[in-house]
Amino acid sequence: MERKRIGFIGAGPVGTTFGVRLAEQGYAVVGVADLKDEPARRFVALVPGARRFPSAQELVDAAEVVFLTTADDAIAPLCGSLRWRPGQIALHCSGASTVQSLEAARAQGALVGSIHPCQSFADADQAIAHLPGSTFAIEAEEPVRSLLTEMARALQGDIVVLSSEDKVLYHAAAAIACNYFTTIVKIAADLWNRFGKTPADAVKAYLPLLRGTLANIEAVGYPRCLTGPIARGDVATVRRHLAALERQAPDIVPLYRELGRHTVPIGRDKGTLAPEKAEELLRLLAGRPARPDAEP
Ligand SMILES: NC(=O)c1ccc[n+]([C@@H]2O[C@H](COP(=O)([O-])OP(=O)(O)OC[C@H]3O[C@@H](n4cnc5c(N)ncnc54)[C@H](OP(=O)(O)O)[C@@H]3O)[C@@H](O)[C@H]2O)c1
């Protein structure tokens, strides 16, 4: 299989992990250019045969495939500041930006594409550990699509091919699943302050719970993975939750109500939440009277 010379501009977690893992799979990673010393040194130390290029342009001149693994906002201006060759391949790994941000390279005859790992990388070590087996969202025309598909397969990943139109919604969905999951756990952990325990105590307690929850999603899937009072149709418990939150953390009540509203259909689909209980829960979560003739 032909192995093109691959270079990276930007030695953050994503550039570094692609460099390390693609080199392991036999790809010819020639090197990296980064504005800062430390990430570039680390890249070179981790990727056998790679060298540091003094400038992004020198890397572009030496590589056939160039990953622009900078922060999203820097991709288009960086791409526009470089001289590209016809037939060269310019890539980025952003989930929210489309290949439009590589337009300057395309205008000079280069081929363009993007490969977004659907994964969360807090630092380079985490990234290197977690990249293999991720799903990769690919936005590219042929022949770049085949090149990126081959890379994703080499990284033991699943592939989802996206159009430019669908890219931002795809990324918004990933942000809800990943970033807002992080936020929700923090909100729940902070509530432990209200009864004299620390959020760190809460996180320690929640980690086994969350691992169990993820294992349930993996083992039995939706809707069977849902547990808790909404899945059981336990209206009194939800009412007590709301009363406690209104007393002790009123700022969290709208979030609890909104997420509850989205949880009711999962309970219905699971079959454990009876239709009349679901209606009662929806009224309670909306702040309406439990029965049309009752006070809220
Ligand atoms: N982190 C994630 O979880 C994740 C997941 C999937 C996809 N992605 C995507 O992957 C891409 C890279 O993300 P990242 O988290 O690795 O980014 P990052 O931590 O911001 O690292 C980017 C690196 O590129 C350097 N850089 C910026 N402009 C440069 C230039 N003109 N020339 C050379 N180097 C330059 C930065 O230096 P400075 O710090 O000095 O600017 C930094 O060292 C982004 O498109 C991001 O959306 C990230």
The ligand as a MOL file (V3000), in Angstrom:
LIG
                    3D

  0  0  0     0  0            999 V3000
M  V30 BEGIN CTAB
M  V30 COUNTS 48 52 0 0 0
M  V30 BEGIN ATOM
M  V30 1 N -9.2790 18.1860 21.8810 0
M  V30 2 C -10.2830 17.4310 21.4950 0
M  V30 3 O -10.9250 16.7600 22.3140 0
M  V30 4 C -10.6170 17.3270 20.0220 0
M  V30 5 C -11.4080 16.2270 19.6150 0
M  V30 6 C -11.6950 16.1080 18.2550 0
M  V30 7 C -11.2190 17.0530 17.3370 0
M  V30 8 N -10.4770 18.1090 17.7780 0 CHG=1
M  V30 9 C -9.9970 19.0640 16.7600 0
M  V30 10 O -8.6030 18.8280 16.5400 0
M  V30 11 C -7.9590 20.0860 16.2260 0
M  V30 12 C -6.7940 20.2940 17.1780 0
M  V30 13 O -7.2670 20.2330 18.5140 0
M  V30 14 P -6.2770 20.2430 19.7670 0
M  V30 15 O -7.1520 20.0840 20.9780 0
M  V30 16 O -5.1430 19.3150 19.5350 0 CHG=-1
M  V30 17 O -5.7690 21.7820 19.6560 0
M  V30 18 P -4.7650 22.6370 20.5940 0
M  V30 19 O -4.6290 21.9880 21.9450 0
M  V30 20 O -5.2270 24.0480 20.4850 0
M  V30 21 O -3.3600 22.4630 19.8810 0
M  V30 22 C -3.0740 23.1260 18.6770 0
M  V30 23 C -1.5760 23.3940 18.5860 0
M  V30 24 O -1.3290 24.0820 17.3460 0
M  V30 25 C -0.5000 25.1950 17.6100 0
M  V30 26 N -0.6800 26.2250 16.5770 0
M  V30 27 C -1.6530 27.1570 16.4960 0
M  V30 28 N -1.4700 27.9240 15.3730 0
M  V30 29 C -0.3610 27.4510 14.7720 0
M  V30 30 C 0.3420 27.8270 13.6000 0
M  V30 31 N -0.0480 28.8410 12.8410 0
M  V30 32 N 1.4510 27.1140 13.2650 0
M  V30 33 C 1.8730 26.0800 14.0320 0
M  V30 34 N 1.2500 25.7000 15.1610 0
M  V30 35 C 0.1340 26.3540 15.5230 0
M  V30 36 C -0.9470 25.6560 18.9690 0
M  V30 37 O -0.0280 26.5410 19.5450 0
M  V30 38 P -0.6280 27.7190 20.5000 0
M  V30 39 O -1.1630 27.0150 21.7170 0
M  V30 40 O 0.5790 28.5790 20.7630 0
M  V30 41 O -1.6920 28.4250 19.7240 0
M  V30 42 C -1.0620 24.3120 19.7080 0
M  V30 43 O 0.1830 23.8420 20.1690 0
M  V30 44 C -9.0440 21.1720 16.3200 0
M  V30 45 O -9.5480 21.3930 15.0150 0
M  V30 46 C -10.1080 20.5220 17.1930 0
M  V30 47 O -11.4150 21.0150 16.9170 0
M  V30 48 C -10.1580 18.2610 19.1030 0
M  V30 END ATOM
M  V30 BEGIN BOND
M  V30 1 1 1 2
M  V30 2 2 2 3
M  V30 3 1 2 4
M  V30 4 1 4 5
M  V30 5 2 4 48
M  V30 6 2 5 6
M  V30 7 1 6 7
M  V30 8 2 7 8
M  V30 9 1 8 9
M  V30 10 1 8 48
M  V30 11 1 9 10
M  V30 12 1 9 46
M  V30 13 1 10 11
M  V30 14 1 11 12
M  V30 15 1 11 44
M  V30 16 1 12 13
M  V30 17 1 13 14
M  V30 18 2 14 15
M  V30 19 1 14 16
M  V30 20 1 14 17
M  V30 21 1 17 18
M  V30 22 2 18 19
M  V30 23 1 18 20
M  V30 24 1 18 21
M  V30 25 1 21 22
M  V30 26 1 22 23
M  V30 27 1 23 24
M  V30 28 1 23 42
M  V30 29 1 24 25
M  V30 30 1 25 26
M  V30 31 1 25 36
M  V30 32 1 26 27
M  V30 33 1 26 35
M  V30 34 2 27 28
M  V30 35 1 28 29
M  V30 36 1 29 30
M  V30 37 2 29 35
M  V30 38 1 30 31
M  V30 39 2 30 32
M  V30 40 1 32 33
M  V30 41 2 33 34
M  V30 42 1 34 35
M  V30 43 1 36 37
M  V30 44 1 36 42
M  V30 45 1 37 38
M  V30 46 2 38 39
M  V30 47 1 38 40
M  V30 48 1 38 41
M  V30 49 1 42 43
M  V30 50 1 44 45
M  V30 51 1 44 46
M  V30 52 1 46 47
M  V30 END BOND
M  V30 END CTAB
M  END
